[in-house]
Amino acid sequence: MLQVSRHWLYLIAGVLWTFVGLLLCGRAVGWLLLLPTETNLPLGAISILLAGLAYYFGFSKIVSKNIARIEQLPPCTPFYSFTAPRGYVLIALMMSAGILLRNSSLPKIYLTIPYLAMGGVLLIGSVRFYERFVKTRKDG
């Protein structure tokens, strides 16, 4: 099993949060571009506002807990330790919900806000992991 320094777990988490955030935002922007400007601009603005609020009131705590948990790990740990076991359950649930929604008969216009907001939350959160990675570089 691949073991890495705790330091690298911050980068792994940041890259994964960035990748998924960009994926979700990319899907949402693709759907928004099919709509007239007078519709897509307000939907985009609402999504950005919701992303900021969701991060501030919820996801910032998740990121902080994850960073604190990583700091408590042994100096060398499995590469998949960037999230707690409970986090993998949440990831599976979120992925399943996203796939079900995307493949449902629900018009994509209704999915733009949650996809763009969730993608934004993940992108904002990834910055904290990158900051921690840079701050701990001397340990890595």
OpenMM code with the backbone's topology and positions (N, CA, C; nanometers):
from openmm import Vec3, app, unit

residues = "MET LEU GLN VAL SER ARG HIS TRP LEU TYR LEU ILE ALA GLY VAL LEU TRP THR PHE VAL GLY LEU LEU LEU CYS GLY ARG ALA VAL GLY TRP LEU LEU LEU LEU PRO THR GLU THR ASN LEU PRO LEU GLY ALA ILE SER ILE LEU LEU ALA GLY LEU ALA TYR TYR PHE GLY PHE SER LYS ILE VAL SER LYS ASN ILE ALA ARG ILE GLU GLN LEU PRO PRO CYS THR PRO PHE TYR SER PHE THR ALA PRO ARG GLY TYR VAL LEU ILE ALA LEU MET MET SER ALA GLY ILE LEU LEU ARG ASN SER SER LEU PRO LYS ILE TYR LEU THR ILE PRO TYR LEU ALA MET GLY GLY VAL LEU LEU ILE GLY SER VAL ARG PHE TYR GLU ARG PHE VAL LYS THR ARG LYS ASP GLY".split()
positions = [
    Vec3(0.0853, -0.1181, 0.0000),
    Vec3(0.0000, 0.0000, 0.0000),
    Vec3(0.0894, 0.1236, 0.0000),
    Vec3(0.0553, 0.2193, -0.0825),
    Vec3(0.1349, 0.3410, -0.0952),
    Vec3(0.1192, 0.4282, 0.0284),
    Vec3(0.2320, 0.4557, 0.0939),
    Vec3(0.2349, 0.5420, 0.2127),
    Vec3(0.2933, 0.6771, 0.1713),
    Vec3(0.2366, 0.7840, 0.2260),
    Vec3(0.2859, 0.9187, 0.1967),
    Vec3(0.2961, 0.9973, 0.3267),
    Vec3(0.3709, 1.1030, 0.3218),
    Vec3(0.3780, 1.1953, 0.4348),
    Vec3(0.2434, 1.2661, 0.4485),
    Vec3(0.2082, 1.3010, 0.5714),
    Vec3(0.0840, 1.3775, 0.5957),
    Vec3(0.0779, 1.4995, 0.5057),
    Vec3(0.1917, 1.5619, 0.4879),
    Vec3(0.2031, 1.6817, 0.4042),
    Vec3(0.1346, 1.6615, 0.2687),
    Vec3(0.1569, 1.5464, 0.2059),
    Vec3(0.1040, 1.5207, 0.0721),
    Vec3(-0.0467, 1.4957, 0.0730),
    Vec3(-0.1025, 1.4593, 0.1867),
    Vec3(-0.2470, 1.4379, 0.1943),
    Vec3(-0.3229, 1.5672, 0.1674),
    Vec3(-0.2653, 1.6803, 0.2085),
    Vec3(-0.3298, 1.8093, 0.1816),
    Vec3(-0.3374, 1.8345, 0.0309),
    Vec3(-0.2304, 1.8024, -0.0396),
    Vec3(-0.2305, 1.8205, -0.1840),
    Vec3(-0.3287, 1.7248, -0.2513),
    Vec3(-0.3308, 1.6000, -0.2083),
    Vec3(-0.4234, 1.5021, -0.2653),
    Vec3(-0.5674, 1.5494, -0.2470),
    Vec3(-0.6014, 1.5919, -0.1252),
    Vec3(-0.7375, 1.6405, -0.0986),
    Vec3(-0.7675, 1.7634, -0.1846),
    Vec3(-0.6749, 1.8568, -0.1914),
    Vec3(-0.6965, 1.9780, -0.2705),
    Vec3(-0.7182, 1.9483, -0.4176),
    Vec3(-0.6361, 1.8605, -0.4727),
    Vec3(-0.6485, 1.8263, -0.6150),
    Vec3(-0.7832, 1.7575, -0.6409),
    Vec3(-0.8229, 1.6656, -0.5548),
    Vec3(-0.9502, 1.5975, -0.5757),
    Vec3(-1.0685, 1.6930, -0.5620),
    Vec3(-1.0657, 1.7802, -0.4613),
    Vec3(-1.1735, 1.8782, -0.4462),
    Vec3(-1.1771, 1.9706, -0.5690),
    Vec3(-1.0600, 2.0110, -0.6187),
    Vec3(-1.0543, 2.0965, -0.7372),
    Vec3(-1.1106, 2.0252, -0.8586),
    Vec3(-1.0690, 1.9012, -0.8796),
    Vec3(-1.1145, 1.8243, -0.9957),
    Vec3(-1.2663, 1.8103, -0.9966),
    Vec3(-1.3221, 1.7687, -0.8847),
    Vec3(-1.4674, 1.7498, -0.8777),
    Vec3(-1.5397, 1.8844, -0.8878),
    Vec3(-1.4852, 1.9874, -0.8245),
    Vec3(-1.5451, 2.1203, -0.8344),
    Vec3(-1.5504, 2.1697, -0.9776),
    Vec3(-1.4401, 2.1529, -1.0499),
    Vec3(-1.4366, 2.1939, -1.1904),
    Vec3(-1.5320, 2.1100, -1.2752),
    Vec3(-1.5403, 1.9813, -1.2466),
    Vec3(-1.6319, 1.8933, -1.3195),
    Vec3(-1.7766, 1.9396, -1.3021),
    Vec3(-1.8159, 1.9653, -1.1782),
    Vec3(-1.9535, 2.0095, -1.1511),
    Vec3(-1.9806, 2.1468, -1.2126),
    Vec3(-1.8872, 2.2392, -1.1948),
    Vec3(-1.9051, 2.3734, -1.2524),
    Vec3(-1.9103, 2.3665, -1.4050),
    Vec3(-1.8266, 2.2827, -1.4638),
    Vec3(-1.8261, 2.2684, -1.6096),
    Vec3(-1.9590, 2.2184, -1.6630),
    Vec3(-2.0169, 2.1184, -1.5963),
    Vec3(-2.1487, 2.0690, -1.6379),
    Vec3(-2.2527, 2.1796, -1.6268),
    Vec3(-2.2526, 2.2498, -1.5137),
    Vec3(-2.3520, 2.3545, -1.4908),
    Vec3(-2.3371, 2.4679, -1.5918),
    Vec3(-2.2144, 2.5097, -1.6182),
    Vec3(-2.1925, 2.6177, -1.7143),
    Vec3(-2.2380, 2.5737, -1.8535),
    Vec3(-2.2128, 2.4492, -1.8886),
    Vec3(-2.2604, 2.3969, -2.0177),
    Vec3(-2.4116, 2.4067, -2.0298),
    Vec3(-2.4811, 2.3736, -1.9233),
    Vec3(-2.6278, 2.3845, -1.9246),
    Vec3(-2.6706, 2.5307, -1.9273),
    Vec3(-2.6000, 2.6165, -1.8517),
    Vec3(-2.6353, 2.7593, -1.8482),
    Vec3(-2.6188, 2.8249, -1.9853),
    Vec3(-2.5173, 2.7835, -2.0582),
    Vec3(-2.4916, 2.8451, -2.1883),
    Vec3(-2.6009, 2.8145, -2.2901),
    Vec3(-2.6818, 2.7147, -2.2624),
    Vec3(-2.7940, 2.6823, -2.3521),
    Vec3(-2.9129, 2.7747, -2.3278),
    Vec3(-2.9065, 2.8511, -2.2206),
    Vec3(-3.0168, 2.9395, -2.1824),
    Vec3(-2.9886, 3.0823, -2.2273),
    Vec3(-3.0927, 3.1630, -2.2400),
    Vec3(-3.0701, 3.3035, -2.2732),
    Vec3(-2.9966, 3.3754, -2.1597),
    Vec3(-2.9240, 3.4795, -2.1954),
    Vec3(-2.8431, 3.5548, -2.0987),
    Vec3(-2.9260, 3.6056, -1.9819),
    Vec3(-3.0480, 3.6508, -2.0086),
    Vec3(-3.1312, 3.7042, -1.9002),
    Vec3(-3.1711, 3.5961, -1.7997),
    Vec3(-3.1542, 3.4707, -1.8362),
    Vec3(-3.1801, 3.3596, -1.7438),
    Vec3(-3.0513, 3.3097, -1.6815),
    Vec3(-2.9479, 3.2912, -1.7623),
    Vec3(-2.8270, 3.2273, -1.7089),
    Vec3(-2.7467, 3.3172, -1.6150),
    Vec3(-2.7482, 3.4484, -1.6352),
    Vec3(-2.6736, 3.5364, -1.5444),
    Vec3(-2.7315, 3.5353, -1.4022),
    Vec3(-2.8637, 3.5504, -1.3854),
    Vec3(-2.9181, 3.5417, -1.2489),
    Vec3(-2.8969, 3.4045, -1.1846),
    Vec3(-2.9116, 3.2976, -1.2627),
    Vec3(-2.8887, 3.1633, -1.2074),
    Vec3(-2.7435, 3.1473, -1.1630),
    Vec3(-2.6512, 3.1978, -1.2435),
    Vec3(-2.5095, 3.1923, -1.2066),
    Vec3(-2.4811, 3.2734, -1.0810),
    Vec3(-2.5396, 3.3917, -1.0724),
    Vec3(-2.5186, 3.4771, -0.9543),
    Vec3(-2.5746, 3.4116, -0.8282),
    Vec3(-2.6926, 3.3538, -0.8390),
    Vec3(-2.7535, 3.2838, -0.7243),
    Vec3(-2.6643, 3.1679, -0.6814),
    Vec3(-2.6124, 3.0954, -0.7782),
    Vec3(-2.5257, 2.9806, -0.7483),
    Vec3(-2.3993, 3.0225, -0.6753),
    Vec3(-2.3396, 3.1319, -0.7196),
    Vec3(-2.2169, 3.1817, -0.6557),
    Vec3(-2.2465, 3.2236, -0.5119),
    Vec3(-2.3570, 3.2926, -0.4931),
    Vec3(-2.3966, 3.3340, -0.3575),
    Vec3(-2.4200, 3.2113, -0.2689),
    Vec3(-2.4909, 3.1127, -0.3217),
    Vec3(-2.5165, 2.9913, -0.2443),
    Vec3(-2.3879, 2.9159, -0.2129),
    Vec3(-2.2948, 2.9142, -0.3061),
    Vec3(-2.1659, 2.8475, -0.2825),
    Vec3(-2.0937, 2.9136, -0.1653),
    Vec3(-2.0901, 3.0458, -0.1657),
    Vec3(-2.0243, 3.1179, -0.0565),
    Vec3(-2.0904, 3.0921, 0.0776),
    Vec3(-2.2228, 3.0958, 0.0796),
    Vec3(-2.2960, 3.0706, 0.2039),
    Vec3(-2.2783, 2.9269, 0.2526),
    Vec3(-2.2886, 2.8326, 0.1596),
    Vec3(-2.2737, 2.6907, 0.1968),
    Vec3(-2.1333, 2.6637, 0.2499),
    Vec3(-2.0330, 2.7262, 0.1883),
    Vec3(-1.8975, 2.7073, 0.2381),
    Vec3(-1.8842, 2.7684, 0.3770),
    Vec3(-1.9276, 2.8904, 0.3919),
    Vec3(-1.9122, 2.9615, 0.5189),
    Vec3(-1.9845, 2.8908, 0.6336),
    Vec3(-2.1074, 2.8482, 0.6092),
    Vec3(-2.1891, 2.7913, 0.7166),
    Vec3(-2.1762, 2.6403, 0.7323),
    Vec3(-2.1109, 2.5711, 0.6416),
    Vec3(-2.1042, 2.4262, 0.6543),
    Vec3(-1.9712, 2.3650, 0.6143),
    Vec3(-1.9312, 2.3906, 0.4913),
    Vec3(-1.8141, 2.3212, 0.4395),
    Vec3(-1.6833, 2.3703, 0.4983),
    Vec3(-1.6788, 2.4929, 0.5468),
    Vec3(-1.5549, 2.5396, 0.6105),
    Vec3(-1.5261, 2.4551, 0.7339),
    Vec3(-1.6304, 2.4133, 0.8029),
    Vec3(-1.6126, 2.3263, 0.9201),
    Vec3(-1.5637, 2.1876, 0.8781),
    Vec3(-1.6152, 2.1375, 0.7677),
    Vec3(-1.5718, 2.0070, 0.7169),
    Vec3(-1.4238, 2.0124, 0.6800),
    Vec3(-1.3828, 2.1183, 0.6113),
    Vec3(-1.2416, 2.1332, 0.5735),
    Vec3(-1.1550, 2.1434, 0.6984),
    Vec3(-1.1977, 2.2242, 0.7943),
    Vec3(-1.1199, 2.2399, 0.9185),
    Vec3(-1.1062, 2.1077, 0.9924),
    Vec3(-1.2146, 2.0320, 1.0015),
    Vec3(-1.2096, 1.9009, 1.0683),
    Vec3(-1.1163, 1.8057, 0.9937),
    Vec3(-1.1227, 1.8104, 0.8618),
    Vec3(-1.0383, 1.7222, 0.7825),
    Vec3(-0.8908, 1.7577, 0.7999),
    Vec3(-0.8603, 1.8868, 0.8015),
    Vec3(-0.7218, 1.9305, 0.8225),
    Vec3(-0.6739, 1.8888, 0.9617),
    Vec3(-0.7577, 1.9099, 1.0623),
    Vec3(-0.7209, 1.8710, 1.1996),
    Vec3(-0.7009, 1.7194, 1.2095),
    Vec3(-0.7849, 1.6427, 1.1405),
    Vec3(-0.7727, 1.4965, 1.1431),
    Vec3(-0.6423, 1.4534, 1.0768),
    Vec3(-0.6083, 1.5151, 0.9644),
    Vec3(-0.4824, 1.4814, 0.8962),
    Vec3(-0.3637, 1.5123, 0.9868),
    Vec3(-0.3693, 1.6231, 1.0588),
    Vec3(-0.2594, 1.6605, 1.1487),
    Vec3(-0.2371, 1.5581, 1.2590),
    Vec3(-0.3396, 1.4821, 1.2936),
    Vec3(-0.3292, 1.3811, 1.3991),
    Vec3(-0.2814, 1.2455, 1.3474),
    Vec3(-0.2702, 1.2309, 1.2180),
    Vec3(-0.2270, 1.1031, 1.1605),
    Vec3(-0.0778, 1.0813, 1.1847),
    Vec3(-0.0332, 0.9572, 1.1752),
    Vec3(0.1110, 0.9306, 1.1854),
    Vec3(0.1867, 1.0036, 1.0740),
    Vec3(0.3150, 1.0289, 1.0926),
    Vec3(0.3921, 1.1031, 0.9914),
    Vec3(0.3858, 1.0414, 0.8521),
    Vec3(0.3790, 0.9109, 0.8449),
    Vec3(0.3677, 0.8417, 0.7169),
    Vec3(0.2398, 0.7582, 0.7212),
    Vec3(0.1531, 0.7781, 0.6242),
    Vec3(0.0197, 0.7195, 0.6301),
    Vec3(-0.0282, 0.6811, 0.4908),
    Vec3(-0.1269, 0.5933, 0.4782),
    Vec3(-0.1769, 0.5558, 0.3453),
    Vec3(-0.2286, 0.6776, 0.2672),
    Vec3(-0.2048, 0.6772, 0.1365),
    Vec3(-0.2417, 0.7918, 0.0527),
    Vec3(-0.3913, 0.8212, 0.0544),
    Vec3(-0.4735, 0.7212, 0.0823),
    Vec3(-0.6188, 0.7411, 0.0819),
    Vec3(-0.6696, 0.8003, 0.2136),
    Vec3(-0.5810, 0.8331, 0.3054),
    Vec3(-0.6202, 0.8891, 0.4351),
    Vec3(-0.6539, 1.0381, 0.4279),
    Vec3(-0.6601, 1.0946, 0.3061),
    Vec3(-0.6916, 1.2369, 0.2940),
    Vec3(-0.8328, 1.2677, 0.3431),
    Vec3(-0.9162, 1.1640, 0.3553),
    Vec3(-1.0499, 1.1816, 0.4122),
    Vec3(-1.0776, 1.0653, 0.5066),
    Vec3(-1.1657, 1.0892, 0.6003),
    Vec3(-1.2020, 0.9859, 0.6981),
    Vec3(-1.2911, 0.8821, 0.6313),
    Vec3(-1.3009, 0.7620, 0.6900),
    Vec3(-1.3901, 0.6603, 0.6329),
    Vec3(-1.5327, 0.7128, 0.6127),
    Vec3(-1.5807, 0.7918, 0.7062),
    Vec3(-1.7146, 0.8497, 0.6926),
    Vec3(-1.7224, 0.9414, 0.5700),
    Vec3(-1.6124, 1.0047, 0.5371),
    Vec3(-1.6069, 1.0903, 0.4189),
    Vec3(-1.6289, 1.0122, 0.2909),
    Vec3(-1.5795, 0.8883, 0.2867),
    Vec3(-1.6004, 0.8055, 0.1684),
    Vec3(-1.7478, 0.7707, 0.1506),
    Vec3(-1.8180, 0.7521, 0.2613),
    Vec3(-1.9621, 0.7258, 0.2545),
    Vec3(-2.0328, 0.8489, 0.1974),
    Vec3(-1.9959, 0.9671, 0.2467),
    Vec3(-2.0547, 1.0912, 0.1970),
    Vec3(-2.0240, 1.1099, 0.0481),
    Vec3(-1.9016, 1.0807, 0.0074),
    Vec3(-1.8631, 1.0913, -0.1334),
    Vec3(-1.9505, 0.9992, -0.2183),
    Vec3(-1.9685, 0.8763, -0.1742),
    Vec3(-2.0509, 0.7797, -0.2491),
    Vec3(-2.1958, 0.8279, -0.2598),
    Vec3(-2.2486, 0.8812, -0.1510),
    Vec3(-2.3864, 0.9317, -0.1532),
    Vec3(-2.3998, 1.0519, -0.2470),
    Vec3(-2.3053, 1.1433, -0.2394),
    Vec3(-2.3099, 1.2627, -0.3248),
    Vec3(-2.2958, 1.2250, -0.4731),
    Vec3(-2.2063, 1.1326, -0.5025),
    Vec3(-2.1897, 1.0888, -0.6408),
    Vec3(-2.3169, 1.0218, -0.6918),
    Vec3(-2.3745, 0.9367, -0.6094),
    Vec3(-2.4980, 0.8680, -0.6486),
    Vec3(-2.6106, 0.9674, -0.6734),
    Vec3(-2.6252, 1.0643, -0.5841),
    Vec3(-2.7296, 1.1662, -0.6009),
    Vec3(-2.7072, 1.2462, -0.7287),
    Vec3(-2.5820, 1.2836, -0.7552),
    Vec3(-2.5513, 1.3592, -0.8761),
    Vec3(-2.5819, 1.2809, -1.0027),
    Vec3(-2.5449, 1.1539, -1.0035),
    Vec3(-2.5707, 1.0697, -1.1206),
    Vec3(-2.7207, 1.0518, -1.1404),
    Vec3(-2.7926, 1.0249, -1.0317),
    Vec3(-2.9384, 1.0084, -1.0420),
    Vec3(-3.0049, 1.1360, -1.0936),
    Vec3(-2.9653, 1.2499, -1.0399),
    Vec3(-3.0243, 1.3764, -1.0847),
    Vec3(-2.9914, 1.4044, -1.2310),
    Vec3(-2.8661, 1.3860, -1.2668),
    Vec3(-2.8235, 1.4147, -1.4039),
    Vec3(-2.8938, 1.3253, -1.5056),
    Vec3(-2.9238, 1.2019, -1.4668),
    Vec3(-2.9888, 1.1076, -1.5584),
    Vec3(-3.1406, 1.1043, -1.5433),
    Vec3(-3.1928, 1.1887, -1.4568),
    Vec3(-3.3375, 1.1935, -1.4383),
    Vec3(-3.4015, 1.2759, -1.5506),
    Vec3(-3.5322, 1.2771, -1.5517),
    Vec3(-3.6038, 1.3551, -1.6527),
    Vec3(-3.6162, 1.5021, -1.6117),
    Vec3(-3.5619, 1.5372, -1.4970),
    Vec3(-3.5646, 1.6746, -1.4488),
    Vec3(-3.4914, 1.7650, -1.5482),
    Vec3(-3.5530, 1.8749, -1.5895),
    Vec3(-3.4839, 1.9659, -1.6826),
    Vec3(-3.3519, 2.0158, -1.6220),
    Vec3(-3.2506, 2.0236, -1.7054),
    Vec3(-3.1161, 2.0609, -1.6590),
    Vec3(-3.1127, 2.2004, -1.5974),
    Vec3(-3.2046, 2.2867, -1.6346),
    Vec3(-3.2070, 2.4210, -1.5763),
    Vec3(-3.2198, 2.4131, -1.4244),
    Vec3(-3.2915, 2.3114, -1.3746),
    Vec3(-3.3091, 2.2959, -1.2301),
    Vec3(-3.1844, 2.2406, -1.1610),
    Vec3(-3.0949, 2.1847, -1.2397),
    Vec3(-2.9723, 2.1280, -1.1834),
    Vec3(-2.8569, 2.2273, -1.1837),
    Vec3(-2.8703, 2.3349, -1.2577),
    Vec3(-2.7584, 2.4283, -1.2691),
    Vec3(-2.7194, 2.4881, -1.1345),
    Vec3(-2.8174, 2.5292, -1.0556),
    Vec3(-2.7848, 2.5933, -0.9275),
    Vec3(-2.7158, 2.4954, -0.8323),
    Vec3(-2.7723, 2.3750, -0.8061),
    Vec3(-2.7006, 2.2865, -0.7134),
    Vec3(-2.5636, 2.2411, -0.7659),
    Vec3(-2.5523, 2.2160, -0.8961),
    Vec3(-2.4235, 2.1734, -0.9505),
    Vec3(-2.3201, 2.2854, -0.9402),
    Vec3(-2.3589, 2.4065, -0.9793),
    Vec3(-2.2643, 2.5183, -0.9755),
    Vec3(-2.2306, 2.5564, -0.8317),
    Vec3(-2.3290, 2.5537, -0.7435),
    Vec3(-2.3033, 2.5875, -0.6026),
    Vec3(-2.2109, 2.4833, -0.5386),
    Vec3(-2.2388, 2.3556, -0.5608),
    Vec3(-2.1555, 2.2515, -0.5009),
    Vec3(-2.0139, 2.2556, -0.5588),
    Vec3(-2.0039, 2.2769, -0.6891),
    Vec3(-1.8719, 2.2902, -0.7502),
    Vec3(-1.7956, 2.4076, -0.6929),
    Vec3(-1.8651, 2.5193, -0.6729),
    Vec3(-1.8021, 2.6368, -0.6128),
    Vec3(-1.7547, 2.6109, -0.4712),
    Vec3(-1.8372, 2.5415, -0.3939),
    Vec3(-1.7994, 2.5068, -0.2559),
    Vec3(-1.6713, 2.4232, -0.2551),
    Vec3(-1.6645, 2.3265, -0.3435),
    Vec3(-1.5457, 2.2405, -0.3490),
    Vec3(-1.4218, 2.3194, -0.3925),
    Vec3(-1.4387, 2.4092, -0.4863),
    Vec3(-1.3248, 2.4908, -0.5303),
    Vec3(-1.2765, 2.5822, -0.4184),
    Vec3(-1.3689, 2.6443, -0.3467),
    Vec3(-1.3299, 2.7304, -0.2345),
    Vec3(-1.2569, 2.6470, -0.1280),
    Vec3(-1.3138, 2.5311, -0.0954),
    Vec3(-1.2535, 2.4452, 0.0065),
    Vec3(-1.1157, 2.3946, -0.0325),
    Vec3(-1.0948, 2.3705, -0.1609),
    Vec3(-0.9646, 2.3185, -0.2054),
    Vec3(-0.8526, 2.4162, -0.1735),
    Vec3(-0.8830, 2.5450, -0.1742),
    Vec3(-0.7814, 2.6467, -0.1453),
    Vec3(-0.7226, 2.6258, -0.0058),
    Vec3(-0.8056, 2.5912, 0.0908),
    Vec3(-0.7571, 2.5680, 0.2272),
    Vec3(-0.6599, 2.4512, 0.2321),
    Vec3(-0.6877, 2.3453, 0.1557),
    Vec3(-0.5955, 2.2319, 0.1518),
    Vec3(-0.4622, 2.2726, 0.0877),
    Vec3(-0.4676, 2.3514, -0.0193),
    Vec3(-0.3439, 2.3985, -0.0824),
    Vec3(-0.2643, 2.4879, 0.0121),
    Vec3(-0.3337, 2.5756, 0.0846),
    Vec3(-0.2651, 2.6615, 0.1819),
    Vec3(-0.1931, 2.5765, 0.2863),
    Vec3(-0.2600, 2.4752, 0.3356),
    Vec3(-0.1997, 2.3875, 0.4373),
    Vec3(-0.0810, 2.3110, 0.3787),
    Vec3(-0.0942, 2.2685, 0.2542),
    Vec3(0.0153, 2.1986, 0.1879),
    Vec3(0.1377, 2.2883, 0.1805),
    Vec3(0.1199, 2.4140, 0.1437),
    Vec3(0.2324, 2.5075, 0.1333),
    Vec3(0.2916, 2.5351, 0.2725),
    Vec3(0.2058, 2.5533, 0.3720),
    Vec3(0.2545, 2.5815, 0.5082),
    Vec3(0.3338, 2.4651, 0.5672),
    Vec3(0.3036, 2.3434, 0.5281),
    Vec3(0.3710, 2.2268, 0.5862),
    Vec3(0.4809, 2.1710, 0.4966),
    Vec3(0.5202, 2.2433, 0.3935),
    Vec3(0.6167, 2.1900, 0.2964),
    Vec3(0.7496, 2.1516, 0.3601),
    Vec3(0.7890, 2.2174, 0.4651),
    Vec3(0.9177, 2.1847, 0.5300),
    Vec3(0.9130, 2.0469, 0.5972),
    Vec3(0.7886, 1.9988, 0.6290),
    Vec3(0.7744, 1.8677, 0.6923),
    Vec3(0.7708, 1.7549, 0.5918),
    Vec3(0.7315, 1.7862, 0.4653),
    Vec3(0.7093, 1.6840, 0.3648),
    Vec3(0.8365, 1.6294, 0.3128),
] * unit.nanometer
topology = app.Topology()
chain = topology.addChain("A")
for resn in residues:
    res = topology.addResidue(resn, chain)
    for name in ("N", "CA", "C"):
        topology.addAtom(name, app.Element.getBySymbol(name[0]), res)
